[in-house]
Amino acid sequence: MASSSRTIGITMGDPAGVGPEIICKSLAEMSAADRATIRVFGNRDSLEAAAGIVGAPLKFAPTSDGADTVAVEHVAIDGDPIAFGKIDTRAGDASFRFIARAVEAATAGEIGCIVTAPINKEALNLAGHHYDGHTGMLAHLTGSRSSWMLLAAERMSVIHVSTHVSLKEAIARVKPERILETIRTGYRHLRRIGIENPRIAVAGLNPHCGENGLFGTEDDEFIAPAVAAAKAEGIDAYGPVPPDTVFHRAYSGAFDLVVAQYHDQGHIPMKLVAFETGVNISLGLPIDRTSVDHGTAFDIAGTGKANHVNMNAAIAYARKLAGTPRVTA
């Protein structure tokens, strides 16, 4: 079951990136009632600086007790204020601490879903927190055996068999057990959000799904058996479907979800059709998390130019998940 709390926790991300600004822009557009359901896990000084940059008339306090007041769980950062747009080990450490505290709150049922602003992987690792990104970090913090990244937009959604690994390692992970569990995970999620009988397409790995072994045998040896097993469980699964056509077919309405075999296979089409509105959702965890689908954008951080449409979409998806029961079968 999901937490019964309707409170949304937003982690500030790397203080040197655009996270503080897009959070402030989104908060400023909310009604007072919606702002009252938000708790930000971050650094108050960075948020106040960002609010000034974007012209957001917000106040930050431990609790939301006024129309323009946002509840912030403040995490202190030693030393001088973090400069926008520059790698800083302190920022990497702070971004980890924001997330760790939010996970504690979600696990305790204090918040119904976490929304994460972008972190910088270089700063994170320089600070001694060796993770490939949010999804792996959240899996570790929650003690989860596996986790999945799903990208969702209005006309297309994609779940990945693997994400932040080399292409060589990604190919090695194309195994029936992992693919089947990916199909199951996506199926349960779509049923949870109201799609009773999801149509799931599984992308092939090789050009034209290998052309009967001419361009590789992985599609026949590993992907096809996983699809057959999913069908045997009553899942409306298709595949392997040639990767050069499956995303167009999904975008045109033929499928509710595409299982991509590796990071770029799924990310490139999603960012082509929904760069500003795509939402990153972590699945397979005991807590719910959504995220913007972009990075820290150091080149424009601190200028007020960052677009917050993606943050709005992540918060809207989080509200949909908060308090909604999970589907277990």
N, C-alpha and C positions, 0 to 999 in steps of 0.2 A: 504494500500500500504506500502511496505517496504521503508526505506530511499533510496534516490537516490545516497547516498554516497557509494563509493567503499572502503573507509577507514575502516580498521579493528582495533577496540580498544581492547587491551589485558590488563586485570587487573592482577596485579602481584600476587594476593593471599596472603597468610600469609608469611611475610618476613622471618620467621624462618623455613619455609618449603622448598620444592624443586622447588616451582614456579619460583623464579628468575633464577635458573639454567636452567630449561627446556626452559624458554623463551629465554634466551641468546643462548642456543644451536640451537633452531629453527631459530632465527634471523640470526645467523652466517651462516647458510646454505642457506639463501635466496639470490636471486639476488638483486642487488642494487635497481632495479625497484620495486621489491616486498616489500623490506624493506621500500621504500618511501610511501607505502600505509598503514603502521602500525603506530599506536599511542599507547604507553604503559602508563597505569595509574598505577603509583607505586612510589616507593622511589628510587631516583637515587643512593644513597649510597649503598643500597642493590643490585641493578642491577650491579653496578661497581664491588662490591665484588664478585658477582656470575660470572661475565664475566672473572675476574681474575682466579677464581677457575677452570672454564671449558676451559680457554685458548681462549676465543672469542675476536677477535680484534675489539671491538665495542666501539663507543663513544655515549654518551647520552646527548641530548640537547633539548631545547623546540621545535625545529623544525628539520626535517631531511634535512640537506643541504650538505650532502656529501655521498660518497659511503658506508662508514662504520658508519654513524651517524644514530641513531634511535631517533625518536621524543618521548619524555617522558613528560607527565604531572606530574610533581614532587609533591608528597605529603610528607611534612616534618614529621619526627618522633622525638619527644623530647627525650633527654637523650642520653645514650651511644648507640652505634650501636646495632641493634638486633642480638642476637646470634643465629646461626643456630641450629635447633634441640631441642629447648626448648620452652615450653609454656610461652608466654609473653602477658600480657594484652594489652600492647602498640601495639603489632603485630595484635591482634584481632581487635582493634579499627582502625588501619591503613587499614586492609583488607576491613573493612566496608567502609571506606572513599574512597578507590580506586573504589569500585563498585558504590557507590552513585554518584561519579563524572562521571563515565562512563555512567551511566543511564541518567544523565542530557545531556551528549553529544549525546547519541543515540536518546533521545527524541527530541533534537533540530535538528536532521538530520546531525550532524557533522560526525558521524560514521555510517556505514551501518550494523554492527554487533558487538556484544561484545563477546570476547573469555575470559573465566575465568580460571585462574590457581587456584589450590586448596586452600581452606581456612580451618582453624581448628575451629570446632564448639565450642570446650571448650574455646579457647582463645576469640572467638567472643562473647560468652555469658558472660564470665568473664568481658569483656569490656562494658557490658550493652546492647549489641545488641542481643536481644532474638529471634533468628530465628532458624529454623530446618535445614537450609542450604541455598544455593544460590537461589533455585527456589522460596521458600517462601519469601525470602528477596526481590527478584526482583518483585514478585507480589505486595508486600507492597509498594515498591518504585515507582512502576508504577500505583498504584491504581487499580490493576486488581482484579476482583472478584474471578477468579480461574486461576490456572496454572497447567501444566502437564509436567512430565519428560518423554522424549523419548530418548532411547538409540539406536544408529544407528551404524551398521557395514556393511561390504560389502555383507554378506550373510544373515543377519538377523537384524530386527529392532523390538523394543519393546516399547510400551507406557504403562504407569501405571495408574490405577484407583486411587491409593493412594501410597504414598512413605514413608516419615519419620514419621510414627506413629506406635504405638504398634500393634501387631498382632490382639489383641482384637478390637482395634479401626478400623483397616483395614477391618476386617470382617463386622463391623457395617456400613462401608462406601460402601459396595457392594450393591448399590441400582440402580434401572433401570435408573433413571435420570442421575446420575453421569456416569454410564457405557455408556449410549447412547452419552453423550457429549464427552466422551473420544474417542469413535469410530469416531464421527464427526471430532474431532480435529485432530486425526491421518490421517483421510481420506483427509482433506483439505491440510495438510502438504505434504503428498505423492503426491497429484496432483500438488502442487506447485513445487516440485522438478522433475516433469516430468513423473510421473506414472499416466497415464490417468484414469485407472480403477483399483484402488488398491484392492487387495484381503486381507481382514482383518479377522483374526481368533481371537476369544475371548476365552481366557482360562477359564476353569471352576474353581471353588473355592475348591470344595471337591474332594476327591479321586474318580476317575471315574465319575466325575460330579454328585456325590451323589447317583448313582445307583437307580434312581427313588424314592429318599427319604430315602433309607437305610442308607446312610452316611451323611445326611443333605439335607435340602430342598432349600437352597439359589440358587442353579443353576437353578432349575425349577421356583422358585418364582420371582427371580430378574434378572438373567443373560439372560435367554431365552427371556423374553419380550423385553429387550433392543436390542438384536440381531434382533428380529422380527421387531421392530420399525425402526432400521437402514435399514433393507432390504426394508421396505415400502418406505423409502426415496430414494431408488435406489442405496444404498451402497452395494457392494459385500461383505457381512459379513457372517461369519460362527460361529456357536457355540451354547451353550458352547462346547468347545473341551476339552477333558481330558488333564489336565495340565502336565501329565507325558509323553505325546506324541506330544503336539502341537509345542513345540520348535524344536524338531527333524524334524517335517514336514516343518516348516518354513525354517529351515537351509537347507533343501533339495530342497527348491524352491516352495513349495506348496502355501505359503502365502507371501505377501509383508510386513505384519506387524502383530504382536501379541499384543493383549490387555491383559496385566497381571493385576491380581486383587490386588496385593500388592508388596511391595518393593523386598523382596527376591525371590518371584516367578519369577520376570523378571530379576533381577540382577544376580542371580546365573548362569543361562544358558548363559547370555550375557558375563559375565566375564570368563566363561569357554572357549568360542569359540573366543572371541575378546578382551582379557584383555588389550592388548597394542594398539589396533586400534579402539576400541569403542568410540563413541562421544556422549556426553550428550547434548541434545538440549532442551531448555525451550520453550514450546508452550503455547498459550493462552495469551500471553503478547502483548502489542503494539509495542514492540521492539524485535529484534532477538538476541539470545544468544546461543552460543555453549560452551562446556567445555571439559576438560580432564575428563576421567572417573576413576580417582584415587585420593588418598588423599595426605596429605602433606609429608608423608614419612619422619618423623623426624629422623628415625634411620639412614638414609643416607644423610640427608640434609647437605650441605656444603662440601660434599666429591667429588662432580663432577660425581658421579656414576648414577645419575637419568637418566632414559631413556626418551627421548623427542619425541618418535614416536607418542605417544598419543596427544601431543601438536600439532605436524604437522598435524595430522588428524583433530583436532578441528579447526585449522586455515583454512585448505582446505575446510571443510564444511561451515565455515563462509563465505569464498569467494563465495561459491555457492549461499548462501542466500543473500548476500549484493546486494542491488539494484534489487532483484527479486520480482515482485509483489506477494502479498499474494492472496490465493484463498479463496473466501468468501462463496462459495457454492459448 
